[in-house]
Amino acid sequence: GCGYFFLDDTDPDPGVDIFGQVYNQWKNKECVCPNCSRSIAASRFAPHLEKCLGMGRNSSRIANRRIASSNNMNKSESDQEDNDDINDNDWSYGSEKKGSGNPNSPRRSKSLKHKNGKRPGGGYSSSSGISYETLGPEELRSVLTTQCGVISEHTKKMCTRSLRCPQHTDEQRRSVRVYLLGPSASLPEAEGSVENEGFDVSESQAIMSRLQWDGSSDISPSDSASSKASKNWGTNNSESRKTKKKKPHLSLVGGTPVLSSSKKKKPKPPAPPTPSIYDDIN
Amino acid sequence: MEDRLPRLAFSLLDLNSLSFSLSLSLPPSPPFCFAAIDLLYGGIYCFVCQDYIYDKDMEQIAKEEQRKAWKLQAFTPTVVSHYQCTMTGIGEKYSTWEPTKRELELLRHNPKRRKITTNCTIGLRGLINLGNTCFMNCIVQALTHTPLLRDFFLSDRHKCEMQSPSSCLVCEMSTLFQEFYSGHRSPHIPYRLLHLVWTHARHLAGYEQQDAHEFLIAALDVLHRHCKGDDNGKKANNPNHCNCIIDQIFTGGLQSDVTCQVCHGVSTTIDPFWDISLDLPGSSTPFWPLSPGSDGSVVNGESHVSGTTTLTDCLRRFTRPEHLGSSAKIKCSGCHRYQESTKQLTMKKLPIVACFHLKRFEHSAKLRRKITTYVSFPLELDMTPFMASSKESRMNGQYQQPTDSLNNDNKYSLFAVVNHQGTLESGHYTSFIRQHKDQWFKCDDAIITKASIKDVLDSEGYLLFYHKQFLEYE
């Protein structure tokens, strides 16, 4: 040892980092997108970039849907995707946003809601959401059995996401129903179907192909011979060296700070046994 | 004096025209010429004085020309080690730094100096989460605290090979180091890094939670390609012949020996690796339970609380001979038939930085879950028992030496740990990194806090980064 030293924070203050700065004060950081040169909030840069570069599984969906619905009167479906950013501002209205992280479920169900969401025809404007003022009581009731319905303070429109949309709480959904349908209105049971949470087959195929490594067939360190080798250990394996086919990477995903006590947490339905990236191809 | 002269090559100096002519034999005696320069050291020999003379101006010229000459040879960056101090024949000749006039001017105009003390926070900086990018932030923290990488980039050794530097990930890495050592206290926003990684590793592109290990491998791959100016991965890069900084630091060699059970012929292959992925107990693959000290030695000073799996246990399992059953026969080139065999992996060559990846996921057909088994890992690790050379000595009947404290070749020190909390589908990454000698810090996106060694060693551990303690010349 060469003596001792004093640190500034010998009594660590739970809310302060090594520089003596308070946690979570960096909400307003911005950066300039290298692709479109727009100024973007730093904590939302990744989702922006995904769309900006036309990458990710949702971008082609948006493009395809636009093409498909260009002849369709119901334009709000495609607009819905684009207006996610705007809708996300609803977070700031009385919601319990923690840290600089993101809403708890990054796997938005937006891409799949069209499978089971029935849209009431007509009666609402082409911008996102439904204007509750234009709907009669029967239509309102119908809408509220399949959609979230929480009225955005920002746009004054009803949220058209699913009944379990992560952006709004059950509390909010209950109060909007009481407001629109009277005190006896109840929240319909969340659907038992699991489509919203899982992948469909075509998505997982897309992901699996994305996970295949680009690159030559020569073994490079990125093939991680060790991980291939250890994966092949076991009783019924053929020789591991023969298989040049690259396996999908088995992984632990992580991205957001864990939200410890989130009111929005609902019991997750069991994950469907779709072919997924975690399965062993062989 | 007379004895020395014949061995040196002399260049004969015609002082009138300042032209040189080369003589490889004994310098002719005067009056053919008055002076000569020896080509190895640039000394000037005067035939009149019959001695080497010192001339200030000539010394200056010689020094300058020498510096230029060495720079030309420094095309391939070499590992900067603490011990590199004399000419090694390649790379840069060590020379003391002398400020230029411009630098002296700058120093005079900027008298403020930064003093590095033990409680200094230089080199530490938070990283903003760009939207599910904590997996990337952890790897950035580990890389920016890899001592050799830090030395390489801060001594400005990267020379960009890419068509456009704005698409070079190595240049961006260099900028990152500048940012970390800038002294700024506000967290850095790694948006350009994300953009570059997404454009060069398309399989990672997409706004979603991802795996830190996968990101590490992809990042190393892109860095390695960009070191050679390979923009699109099309150039056939034989990783065994690459000498970029990434390969110098991270690439090891994994030896795989397959032994035929009939003729005992051994077929050996060596593959490069950047990480070692280790199976854990608690998964469906059978784990070999090792009782503490079963081979009579205490390895790596790990306390074997009964039941606790150690990193050494995992490495022992990784390098044990495995009998490939009758359903997995290998064609033996000696027997010319399919035979049962055993396979064994050992380390042929250890990288300077060894990354261990604990496979914390269950991957059987029906069950997908995270394995949270605690695995204890040491601050100091000796890799000797797992080397191919150790296996050879064991096989040759040589007595397995207890860990030789004088042999420092295979000793490693922990310097970064990446942890995951959550489930397979969703979670959050944080990391611990080591700064200075024994100070540890926890990096949670934008929040950097002091951590104790106990905090680090008690953590679950997903990626463990070890650095070789002693570096040598190749």
Contacts between the chains, C-beta under 8 A, distances in Angstrom:
chain1	res1	chain2	res2	distance
A	5	B	117	7.2
A	5	B	118	4.0
A	5	B	119	5.2
A	6	B	119	6.5
A	7	B	119	4.8
A	7	B	450	6.6
A	8	B	119	6.5
A	9	B	450	6.3
A	12	B	449	6.8
A	12	B	450	6.3
A	17	B	126	7.1
A	17	B	447	5.2
A	17	B	448	5.2
A	17	B	449	5.6
A	18	B	121	5.5
A	18	B	124	6.4
A	18	B	441	6.7
A	18	B	448	5.1
A	18	B	449	6.1
A	18	B	450	5.9
A	19	B	121	6.3
A	19	B	185	4.2
A	19	B	448	7.5
A	21	B	185	6.5
A	23	B	446	8.0
A	23	B	447	5.4
A	24	B	446	8.0
A	26	B	126	7.9
A	26	B	128	6.1
A	26	B	186	7.1
A	26	B	187	5.8
A	26	B	446	5.3
A	29	B	128	5.7
A	29	B	186	8.0
A	29	B	187	7.6
A	29	B	189	5.9
A	31	B	189	4.9
A	31	B	191	4.4
A	33	B	191	7.6
A	33	B	195	8.0
A	34	B	191	7.5
A	34	B	192	6.1
A	34	B	195	4.9
A	35	B	195	7.0
A	40	B	191	8.0
A	42	B	128	4.7
A	42	B	130	6.2
A	42	B	189	4.8
A	42	B	191	6.8
A	43	B	128	6.6
A	43	B	129	6.2
A	43	B	130	6.6
A	43	B	131	6.1
A	44	B	130	7.8
A	44	B	131	5.7
A	45	B	130	4.2
A	45	B	131	6.2
A	45	B	189	7.6
A	45	B	191	5.0
A	45	B	194	7.0
A	46	B	130	4.4
A	46	B	131	3.3
A	46	B	132	6.1
A	46	B	133	5.6
A	46	B	194	6.5
A	46	B	207	4.7
A	47	B	131	5.1
A	47	B	207	4.3
A	49	B	191	7.8
A	49	B	194	6.6
A	49	B	195	6.3
A	49	B	198	6.7
A	49	B	207	7.5
A	50	B	205	7.2
A	50	B	206	5.8
A	50	B	207	4.1
A	53	B	198	6.7
A	53	B	199	7.5
A	53	B	205	7.0
A	55	B	198	6.7
A	55	B	202	7.5
A	55	B	205	4.4
A	55	B	206	6.0
A	56	B	205	6.6
A	56	B	206	3.9
A	56	B	207	5.9
A	56	B	208	7.7
A	57	B	206	6.8
A	100	B	128	6.8
A	100	B	129	5.6
A	100	B	445	6.7
A	100	B	446	6.4
A	101	B	129	6.1
A	101	B	428	7.9
A	102	B	129	7.9
A	102	B	131	5.7
A	102	B	132	6.2
A	104	B	426	7.9
A	105	B	426	7.4
A	106	B	131	7.9
A	106	B	132	5.1
A	106	B	207	7.0
A	106	B	208	5.7
A	106	B	209	5.7
A	106	B	426	7.5
A	107	B	208	6.8
A	107	B	425	7.9
A	210	B	202	7.1
A	210	B	203	4.6
A	210	B	205	8.0
A	210	B	206	7.6
A	211	B	203	5.5
A	212	B	203	6.9
A	213	B	203	6.9
A	214	B	201	8.0
A	214	B	202	7.0
A	214	B	203	7.1
A	214	B	233	5.5
A	215	B	221	7.4
A	215	B	233	5.5
A	216	B	233	7.7
A	216	B	236	5.9
A	216	B	237	7.5
A	218	B	236	7.0
A	218	B	237	8.0
A	218	B	238	6.7
A	218	B	239	7.7
A	219	B	239	7.8
A	219	B	271	5.4
A	219	B	272	7.2
A	220	B	221	7.2
A	220	B	237	7.1
A	220	B	239	4.9
A	220	B	272	6.9
A	221	B	217	7.7
A	221	B	220	7.2
A	221	B	221	7.6
A	221	B	224	8.0
A	221	B	239	5.8
A	221	B	250	7.4
A	221	B	251	5.7
A	221	B	272	4.6
A	221	B	273	5.4
A	221	B	274	4.0
A	222	B	217	5.1
A	222	B	218	7.2
A	222	B	220	7.2
A	222	B	221	4.3
A	222	B	274	7.0
A	223	B	271	7.9
A	224	B	217	6.3
A	224	B	273	6.5
A	224	B	274	7.0
A	224	B	275	6.1
A	224	B	277	6.3
A	225	B	254	5.5
A	225	B	256	7.8
A	225	B	271	3.9
A	225	B	272	7.5
A	225	B	273	5.5
A	226	B	254	5.7
A	226	B	273	5.2
A	226	B	275	6.8
A	226	B	276	4.7
A	226	B	277	5.3
A	226	B	318	7.6
A	226	B	345	7.3
A	227	B	275	7.3
A	227	B	277	3.4
A	227	B	357	6.9
A	227	B	359	7.6
A	229	B	254	7.7
A	229	B	256	6.9
A	229	B	345	6.0
A	230	B	277	5.5
A	230	B	278	6.9
A	230	B	279	5.4
A	230	B	318	6.6
A	230	B	359	7.3
A	231	B	277	7.9
A	231	B	363	7.8
A	233	B	279	7.2
A	233	B	285	6.4
A	233	B	322	6.0
A	234	B	285	5.5
A	234	B	286	7.5
A	235	B	325	6.1
A	236	B	325	7.5
A	236	B	327	5.9
A	236	B	328	7.5
A	237	B	324	7.4
A	237	B	328	5.7
A	238	B	327	7.9
A	238	B	328	5.5
A	239	B	258	8.0
A	239	B	324	7.0
A	239	B	328	6.1
A	239	B	330	5.3
A	240	B	343	7.9
A	241	B	256	7.3
A	241	B	269	7.0
A	249	B	211	6.6
A	249	B	213	7.8
A	249	B	214	4.9
A	250	B	359	7.1
A	250	B	361	5.1
A	250	B	363	5.1
A	251	B	210	7.3
A	251	B	211	3.1
A	251	B	213	6.8
A	251	B	214	5.6
A	251	B	361	6.7
A	251	B	424	8.0
A	252	B	211	5.5
A	252	B	212	7.5
A	252	B	213	7.9
A	252	B	360	5.8
A	252	B	361	6.0
A	252	B	370	6.3
A	252	B	420	4.8
A	252	B	422	7.8
A	252	B	424	6.3
A	252	B	427	6.6
A	252	B	462	6.5
A	253	B	135	7.4
A	253	B	208	7.4
A	253	B	209	3.9
A	253	B	210	5.6
A	253	B	211	5.7
A	253	B	424	7.0
A	253	B	425	6.5
A	253	B	426	6.7
A	253	B	427	6.6
A	254	B	134	5.9
A	254	B	135	5.4
A	254	B	209	5.5
A	254	B	210	7.7
A	254	B	211	7.6
A	254	B	212	6.9
A	254	B	420	5.2
A	254	B	421	7.7
A	254	B	422	5.9
A	254	B	426	7.5
A	254	B	427	4.0
A	254	B	428	5.1
A	254	B	429	4.2
A	255	B	129	7.7
A	255	B	131	7.6
A	255	B	132	2.8
A	255	B	133	6.4
A	255	B	134	5.5
A	255	B	135	6.2
A	255	B	208	7.1
A	255	B	209	3.4
A	255	B	210	6.8
A	255	B	426	7.8
A	255	B	427	7.8
A	255	B	428	7.1
A	255	B	429	7.7
A	256	B	129	7.5
A	256	B	132	5.7
A	256	B	134	7.0
A	256	B	209	6.9
A	256	B	426	7.4
A	256	B	428	5.9
A	257	B	129	7.5
A	257	B	134	7.4
A	257	B	428	5.1
A	257	B	444	7.6
A	257	B	445	7.2
A	258	B	421	6.0
A	258	B	422	5.9
A	258	B	427	6.8
A	258	B	428	4.9
A	271	B	368	7.4
A	271	B	425	7.3
A	273	B	366	7.2
A	276	B	368	7.3
A	278	B	361	7.0
A	278	B	363	5.8
A	278	B	368	4.6
A	278	B	424	6.9
A	279	B	363	7.4
A	279	B	365	6.4
A	280	B	363	5.8
A	280	B	364	7.9
A	280	B	365	7.0
